[in-house]
């Protein structure tokens, strides 16, 4: 079984918030487990893969670019493509609350008793990540009230469900299932490779060789499946990792920028501001510190 440690940050009737740290080395799919509640799982560092369906055929790469969605009771298995471990922040919701929020964005024909989530993952947008990280730091610092936690968590859930509903409603349905699976698996393989070494200076031909595809086919397929080019996806991944590491004031921003593969401190600052709307230094100051009143 994976060696995982959970640190509960908050437990209320509407939502529970916890940090999960897994130290499992490279491995294939582990024993099947089930989600205990309706769950949003935000990977902060590292990478792992979830497998759903017979023989683990449906896979989703869990890395800092996406939010994983689990319905209560949903079975899944986890594998680890690297030896580096991973960390996540998990929001577990009452299924009644999750269905109530999901109903606001469901199509008219969607049954009232249907599970809230109709897709397995959505993109982790800046509008989701910054409130999540601020909430987590407030909880770690002991300055978050119960009402603040509940309201912030419900706002995050509402945004995730809205994105998931939009994805399901607009997903192409004319492709052959086998072709869709191949294209999805190619994109997921690239996501796993990028998440395993986000600071690496990869070229498109080198990446294409690793996943046994031509550069042009890889670029076209990834854009279609991920909704953005590979370089933008990698940039978003680096920014998401930077957002997590901002909480450590002992790491200079210039060092953090170079560690994550940015060309310079200035490049990091410009890109971060363009994405999150604030400079990294301002974002760091906005995160509650231990002992803050």
N, C-alpha and C positions, 0 to 999 in steps of 0.2 A: 504494500500500500504506500502511496505517496507520503512522505514525511512533511506534514503541514502543521502549522501553528496558527490558531485564530485568536485575535485580540479583539474582544468586544468593546467597541467605543460607545455604543448607545443601544439600549433595548427598551422599546416602547410598544404600545398596542398596535400602532400603525406601521412602524418600521423599526428594524434593527440594523445597525451599522457596525461593520467589523472589518478589520484588516486581516488578510490571509497571506501567510508567508509559506511557500513550499520550497523544499530543498531537495527534491527528487532529482536524481541524475538522469541522463538520457535513457529513455525506456519506451516500450510499446504501450498500447492501451492497457490501462489498469482495470481492476474489477469494476463492474457496473455500480453506480450509486444513483441516488435520486435527490432532486431538489426538494428541500423541506417546505419552502414557501416560494411565492413568486419573487424572482430574484433578478437584480441587475448587478452584473459583475464587471467592474472596471479594472483591467490589467494596468498596473502602474509601471512595472519593470519586468523584463524577461519575456518569455514566450512559452506557451503550451498549446495543446490541440485538444478540442473536445470532439467526441465521436458519438453520433446518434444514429439510430436505425440498425438494421440487420448487418452484422459483421463490421460495424463501424464505418459504413460506406459514406455517410454524410459527415463531413469534417468541417470544423470552423477553427481557424487559427486565432488564438487569443493573445493579442499583443496590444500595446498602448494606443493603437489606432481605432479600436472598436470596443463597443459595449456588448457583452454577452447577455442574452435574455433566457431565463428558464421559467417555465410554468411549474406550479406546485406538483410534485410527484413525477416530474419528467425524468426518465432514465438517461444517463449519459456515462461515458467513460472518458478518461483523460490520459493523454500520452505526453511525453516531454522530448522534444527534438534536440535539446542541448543539455549540458551539465550545469547550467548557470542558475537554475531555480527561477522563481518568479514571485512577485508580490501583487496583490490585488486589494481593492476596496470593494466590499460587497454591501449592497442594500437589499435586505430581505423584507418584503412587504406582505401584509395580510392579503390573502387572495381576494377577499371581498373588496378591499380598497383598490387593488390592482384592476379588478374587473370594472369597478365603477369608473376609474380613470380611463380605461381602455374603451368603455362604451361611448365616451364622448367623440372618439375618432373612428369607431367601427362603422362599416357600411350597414345600410338598413337591414340587409338580409342576415347579418351576423347574429347567431342565437344568443339569448341572454345568459345562458349557462356555459357558453364557450370559454375556453381559457383566454386570459388577457393578451398573450403574446402570440402573434401569428408568424413571426420570423425569429431566427436564432440570434441575429446580431444586427446592430446598426453602427454607423460611423460615430466615433467619439468626437463631436464637434467642440470647438472652443467654448461655445455657449453652455455646453454640459460640463466641461472639464474644470473651468475656473471656479464655478460655484461648488463643485464636488471637492476640490482641493481646499478651498476656504473652509468648507464645512468640516472636513477631516481635521484640519489644523485647529479649528475652534474646539472640536471635541478633545483632541489630544491636549490642548491647553486648559481645558476645563472652563471655558468661557461661553459655551453654547447653551442656550436655554432649550427646554423641551419643545416649545412652540417653534423656535427657530429651526431646530432639526427637522421637525415634522413638515413645516412649510417648505423648507429647501428641498427635502427629499421628494415631496410630492410634486414640486415644480420640475425636478429632474425627471421623475417618472413620467409626467405629462409630456415633456419634450421628447423623451425616448419613444413613448407609445405613438406620438404623432409622427415621428420619423419612420417608425416601423410600419404604420398604416400607409404612409405615402409610398414606401418601398413596395409593399405588397400590392397596392392598387395599380402601380405603374409598371410592375415587373413584366417583361415580355413573356407571352405564353405560347408563341408559335414555334419556338425552337424545339428540335428533337431533344428528348430527355438525355440521351447518351452524349450528344454534343454539348449540352449545357453542363453536364457533369465533368467532362474533360476540361472545358474552359474554366469552370469554377476551381477544379483541382489544381490547374496550372497557376491561377491567381493566388490560391491559398499557399502553394509551395513557395511562391515569391515572397509573400507576406512573412512566412516563417523564416526565410533566409534573411530578409532585411531586419527582422526583429532580433535575430540571433546576433547580429553584428551591426547595429545601426550607425556606428561611426565609421565603418569601413568605406573606403573610396572605390566603389564598384563602378565598372563600366557596363553598358547595356550588353555588348557582346559576351563579356565574361559571365554576366548573370544569365544570359540566354543559354550559354553552354551548360551551366550548372543545372538548369531545369529542362534540358534537351529540347529547346525550341529555337526557332530563328529569331533574331532581334526584332524584325518587323512584326512577326506573328505575336511575340511576347508583348511588345508595346501596345499593339492593337487590342489584344485579348485582355490585358490587365486594365487598360483604360475602360473597356466595356464592362468588366466585372466589378472593378473597384470604384468607378465613377471619377477617376482622376489618373493622370500619368504617374508612372513609377517615381519620378523625381519629386513630384509633389507629395506623394504618399510618404516617401522617406523623410521629407522635410517635416511633414506633420508628425511623424513618429518621433523624430528628434525633439520637436517642440513639446510634445506630450511628456517625454522623459525629462526635459528641462523643467517643466512645470512641477514635477514631483520633486526634483532635486533642489528647487529654489528654497525649500523649507529649511535647508541646512545653511545657516549663515556663515559657517566656517569655510565654505567653498567659494572663492572669488568667481565672479561672473565670467571673467576672461578664461579662467581655467575650465569652468563648466562648459563654455562654448566650444573650446578646442577638444575637450573630452568627448563631446557628442558629435564631432565632425563638422562643425561650422568653420568657415574660412577664417573668421576673426571675431573678436568681441563685437565690433561694429555690425558685422553681418548678422550675428545672433540678435543683437538689440533691435535692429531694423525689422528683421523677420518676425520676432516675437511681438513687437508693437503692432505690426500690420495684422497679425493673426488675432491677438487677444485684446487689442485696443489700449494696452498700457505697456510701459517699458518694463523689462524684467526687474529692475531695481524697485520700481513702484509696486509690482506684483509681490515681490519679496516682503516689502514693508507692510503690505495689506494682510499678510498671513499672520494670524495670532501667534505669539511666542509663549513658551511655557512661563508661567508666573504672571502673565498679563492680567490686569484687573478688568 
